[in-house]
């Protein structure tokens, strides 16, 4: 990416969220909407048409960018910490501090409740066939789409913050405050444990081709690994904890952190752009089809929706 690259953003701020178009020529107010209270996590559909959000007020939701309509997901009794969407099955999976995860359809109807953890569910993931939950109780669990528990992943010594499926490798990857990334078979057999540095791990992301893995650490560092757990490089990404990191189009990475910053990197770990500074901890980011969504934690309580274009 050249130094002459220009970025164009549209962003929505919530609660109330205000939509602007931002360029080198100024700002233009387009719309305003209301979503939820203290959003913890955001996701976006592959086609960029819908945003999925998890909130501290014990609800999740689906926001339609074209119609500006919101479907609320009501079923948890404590803060909803995480949300994931499967583009093929069109199912939404939420996890909450009520020790439970819930599978929903896009109408907001409950398909299955996943009960079995003894502490809050911190992170969730799903494939076409399987559901995964990571918990404060130090375990991760794998379920079928009916909500039946298949097996429990036991090995971490602290809270499990992240779970991802390496579908092409038939593996599961988890990460924890204990500083380890663990690889498991799809039957729950432990395969490998890697500790990239001395810092606990907050988040994971898998590349679309499944060949590389990103880990965001409590100390602000970012680690890139191959699918076999080999550390390719580590960079000092943020001043404080990395709360989310994602692969993006055209060989880019996007990260956010407790330092209120969102950053764009190339795949070699070179910082290309700091695109936004929230007024509070940036708890989550998601990107697809030129749309970047970011959520700000308390006391900001804002979600930004950016229309992201680059011109070389």
N, C-alpha and C positions, 0 to 999 in steps of 0.2 A: 504494500500500500504506500503510495507516494505521499510526500509531505504536503502536496497540493490538494489532497483529498478533502472534499467538502461533505459534511453530514447534514441531512435534513431530518428533523424529528417532528412528530406530532405527539403531544403527551396529554394524558388525562390525569388530573389530580383528584383524589377522593379522600374524604367524605365531606363535603362535596368534591367530586372530581371534575376538573375543568380541562377541556380539550383545546390545545393550541397547535398551531403550525409554526415551527421555529426554523428560521433560516438566517442567513447572513443579512437579510433585508428586514428582519424584525419578527413580530408575533401577531397572530390573528386568532381571535377567539372563535371556535367553531361550535362547541357544544358543552354541556355540563350534565353529569349523571351522579347517582348515588349508588354505592355498592354495600360495603360492610364495615365492621369495626375491627381495627388492628389486623390487617391481612398478614398471615404468616407465610403463605406460599401461593404462587401463581403458576399456571400452565397455560399453554395455548395450543389449539388444534393445528394439525399440519397444514391445513388450508388457510390458516390465519383468520378464520371467521368467528371463533368463539374463544373466550377466556374463561378459565376455571380458577376459582380462588377459594382459599381456606382461611377462616377468620377466628379470632379469639372469642367471638360472641357465641361459639358453639355451632355455627352454621358454615356451610360451604355454598358455592353458587356457580352458575353458568351465565356469563354475560355475552350476548350476541352483538357483535360490533355493528352489523348493518341495521338491525331493528332497534338496538339500544334496550332490548328487553332482558330482564334478569330472572332466572329460575333459582329459587333458594333451595338448598339441600338441608332439610331439617330432620334430625334423627339422633344426633349426638347430644350429650348432656354436659360436655366440657369443651374447652378450646379445641378447635380443629387445627391440627398442626401441619397436615400434609394433604396433598391431592394429586391424583394422576389420571390421565385420560388415555384410553386406547382407541386409536383412530379407526381400527378395523371393526372391533366389536361395538364401538360407540358406548362404552361403559366408563363410568367415573368411579374412582376408588378414593375414599377419604380415610384418614387416620386421625385419632383424637386422644386427648389426655384422659378420656374416660376408659382407657385400656381396650378400646374397641376400634375396628375398622368396618366401613360399610361400603358395599358395592351398589351403585345406582345406575339407572338408565338415564338418558338425556332429558326425560320428562320430569325427573326428580323423584321417581318411584324407587323404593328400596328393593333390590334384588336379593341381597344376602347380607347378614351381619356376621362378622368374624370376631368371635370371643375366645380368649384363651391366654392373652398376655396378663401379667400381674402388675403391670405399670403402664404408663402412657405410651401410645403408639406415636413415634416420632417421624417416621417416613414410610411411604408406601410405593409400590411399583406393580405393574401388571403386564402380562403378555396376552396373547389370544387365549391361552389355556390356563395360566397360573396367576395367582395373586401373591404378593410378598409384603410382609410387614416387618418393620424394625422398631425396637422398643427400648424404653428406659430400663426395662428389666434385664437388659444385657443379652437378650436373645433376638433372633429373627425367626419368622415362621413363614412357611409356604402352604398355600391353600388352593383348592380347586375353585372354579367359578360358582359353585353352589355354596361356597363358604365352609366346606369341610376341611379340617386341618389335615395336611398330608404329612408334614414333619416339622421339627424344630431344629434350628441351627444353633448349636451350643459351642462356645469356644471363646468368645469375647469376654473380657473381664470388667468392662464398663458399658455404659449406655451405647446401644447401636444406633448410629445417626443416619445411616444410609443403606439402601439396598437397591441393587440393579440386577437385571437379567442379561447375561451374555448369551443371547438366544442362538447365535450361529455356532457357539462353542458348547452349547448345552451346559452352561455354568451359571452360578449365582455369585455375585460379588457383594460383600458387606464391608462397612467401615465403622469405626467406633472411636470414642474418646480415649480408648486404650492405645491409640496410635497405629493400629494394625488394619490392613486391608486383607480380607480373607476370601479365598476362592473355594467354592463348594460344587459338588456334582449336583445334578438335578434330582438325585435321590437323597441329598443331604450329607454326603460323605465329604469330610474336610480334605481339600486338595493342597492348599498352599496358604501361608500367612506371610505377609510382607509388611515391614514397618519402615516407610520411607525416611522419616526423621523422628525426633523425640516428641513431636507435637501431636495432639489428638486430631482426629479427622472429622470434619463437620459435614462434608458433602462429596458426592461422586457424580460423574457423568461419563457416559459411554458414547464413543463416536458412532456415527450411523453405520459404518462398515464393521463395527465391533472390534477393530484392531487396536484401539488405544483407549485409555482410561484416564480421566482427570480426577484428582483429589484436591479438595480445599481444606486447609488446616487451621487449627485454632490460633496459631502464631502468625497467620497471614500469608503463609507460603502456599504455593501451588505446585503440585507434582504431576508429571505426565508419565504414565506407565504403558507398556505394551500389554497385550492380552494374556501374556504368560507371567505378568507381575514384575517384569524387569523395569527398573526406574530409568527413564530416558533423560529426564532433567528435572530440576526443581528451581523455582524462582521465588523471590520475595515479592509477592504480588500486592499485598495490602498491609496497611499499618496495624490493622487489627484482624480479627477472625474473618476468614472467607466463609460467607454464608451460603453462596451458590456459585456454581460455575457451569458453563454450557459450551459445547461446540456450536459454531455458527457457520453460515455459508462462506465459501471461498477461502477456506483455510484459516478461519479466525476462531478465537476463544473470547468469551465474554464472562467476566466475573463481577461479583458484588460482595460487599463486606460490611462489617460493623463500623468501619471508618467512614461510612456514608457515601462511598464511591462505587461507581460502575466503571469497569475498564475493558478495553478491547485489546487483544494481543494477537500476534501471529503465532503459528504453530511452533516457532523456534523460541517462543517466550519473550519476544520483543514487544514492549508496550507501544501501541499505536495511537490510542486515544482514550482520554478520560471523558466520557460522554455525559455524565450527569452527577451532580452532587445533591443527594437528598439531605434533609435536615435531621434525619435520624438513621439508625441502622437500616441498611437495605437488606431485607430478610430474604428476598427471592427475586429471580429473574427467569424469563422464558422468552424464546424467540422462534419465529417461523414466518416465512413468506414476507420478509421485510417489515415485520412487526416485532417490536421488543416491548415486553411488559415487565415492570419492576414494582415491588411493593416495599413500602416504608413502615417500619415498626413504630410502636408507641414512643413518643407522643405525637408523631407525625400522622400516622394512620392514613397514609395515602398510597394509591396505586397510580402509576404512570403508564400510559399506553403510547408508545413511540412508533411513528412511521419512519423507518430507518432506511435511508438510501445512501449509497456512496458513489461518488463521481470521480474518476481518476483523470 
